[in-house]
C-alpha cells in the first residue's frame, strides 16, 4: 500500500492537494495522512515510525520550510 503525507498550514491548500492526490491515485491502494505543521509530521515520524513513500510539503511553513522538513524526513527515514 502506498503511504502518502501532505503537510500544509493552509487548510484550503491542504484539502485541495488531498483531493488532487486522491483523484490521481484512483483505485490504487493508499493511505494518506495530513499535517498542518512540520512539528506534527516529525512527531508522527519519530513516535509512530510512520514512513511515507511520498511527501508533499508546503514550501513556506510558519515553523520552517518544506526544504528543511524534507531533509529531516530523509534523515529519519533510515532510522528503524
C-alpha positions in Angstrom: 0.0 0.0 0.0 1.3 3.4 -0.9 1.9 5.7 2.0 1.5 9.5 1.4 1.9 12.5 3.6 0.8 16.1 3.0 2.0 19.0 5.1 0.5 22.4 4.6 -0.5 25.1 7.1 -3.3 26.5 4.9 -6.4 24.4 5.2 -7.7 25.2 1.7 -4.4 24.2 0.1 -4.2 21.1 2.2 -7.7 20.0 1.2 -7.1 20.8 -2.5 -3.8 18.8 -2.5 -5.5 15.8 -0.9 -8.3 16.0 -3.5 -5.8 16.1 -6.4 -3.8 13.2 -5.0 -6.9 11.0 -4.4 -8.2 11.7 -7.9 -4.8 10.9 -9.4 -4.5 7.7 -7.4 -7.9 6.4 -8.3 -8.2 2.8 -7.2 -4.5 2.5 -6.2 -4.4 1.3 -2.6 -3.1 4.1 -0.4 -3.1 5.6 3.0 -2.9 9.4 3.1 -2.1 11.4 6.3 -2.3 15.1 6.6 -0.3 17.5 8.8 -0.9 21.2 9.4 2.7 21.9 10.5 6.2 20.4 10.5 6.4 19.5 14.2 3.2 17.4 13.9 4.7 15.5 10.9 8.0 15.0 12.6 6.3 13.8 15.8 4.4 11.1 13.8 7.7 10.0 12.2 9.6 9.9 15.5 6.9 8.4 17.7 5.0 6.0 15.4 7.7 5.1 13.0 5.5 6.4 10.1 7.4 6.4 6.9 5.6 7.8 3.8 6.6 6.8 0.4 5.6 10.2 -0.9 5.6 13.5 1.0 4.0 16.7 -0.5 5.3 19.6 1.5 4.4 23.3 1.6 7.5 25.4 0.8 6.5 28.1 3.3 5.6 26.9 6.7 5.3 29.1 9.8 7.7 26.9 11.7 10.2 26.4 9.0 10.1 25.5 5.3 9.4 22.4 3.2 13.0 22.0 2.2 14.3 21.8 5.8 11.4 19.4 6.6 12.4 17.2 3.7 16.0 17.0 4.9 14.8 16.0 8.4 12.4 13.3 6.9 15.2 11.9 4.8 17.5 11.6 7.9 14.7 9.9 9.9 13.7 7.6 7.0 16.7 5.3 7.7 16.0 5.1 11.5 14.1 2.0 12.4 
